[in-house]
Amino acid sequence: MQPLTRHKSTRSPGGSNCLETAATPATIRVRGSENPNGPRLAPRPATWTRFAVYAAGDAHGRSRGSRP
């Protein structure tokens, strides 16, 4: 198995205390950069997309929970 290519948020100061993501064909692997050996999530891509749209709601002037 090849190592995962992880991506960090560009909005985190110094690249710390943020989420890291890595895509596989079946899941999006998510972990905290401050504790890479700690708890992890592995939602399916469609679930991760719905979460990301919901979480970004405030950044686009919508209230959380509203549909895009």
TATALIN-V651405 format. One record per residue. N is the residue number from 1. SS is DSSP state (h for helix, s for strand, l for the rest). D_CENTER is the distance of its C-alpha to the mean C-alpha in Angstrom with 1 decimal. Layout:
BEGIN
n:ss:d_center
N:SS:D_CENTER
N:SS:D_CENTER
END
This chain:
BEGIN
n:ss:d_center
1:l:22.1
2:l:20.5
3:l:18.0
4:l:14.3
5:l:13.4
6:l:10.4
7:s:8.9
8:s:8.6
9:l:8.4
10:l:12.0
11:l:12.6
12:l:12.7
13:h:16.4
14:h:17.3
15:h:13.9
16:l:14.1
17:l:12.6
18:l:9.0
19:s:5.7
20:s:6.3
21:s:5.2
22:s:8.5
23:s:10.0
24:l:13.2
25:l:15.6
26:l:15.0
27:l:11.4
28:s:7.8
29:s:7.9
30:s:5.6
31:s:8.0
32:s:9.3
33:h:11.2
34:h:14.2
35:h:14.8
36:l:13.7
37:l:16.2
38:l:15.2
39:l:13.5
40:s:10.7
41:s:9.2
42:s:9.9
43:s:9.8
44:l:11.7
45:h:10.6
46:h:12.4
47:h:11.0
48:h:7.3
49:h:9.1
50:h:11.1
51:h:8.6
52:h:7.2
53:h:11.0
54:h:12.0
55:h:10.0
56:h:11.3
57:h:14.7
58:h:16.2
59:h:15.6
60:h:17.7
61:l:20.4
62:l:19.7
63:l:19.8
64:l:17.0
65:l:17.8
66:l:19.7
67:l:19.3
68:l:18.6
END
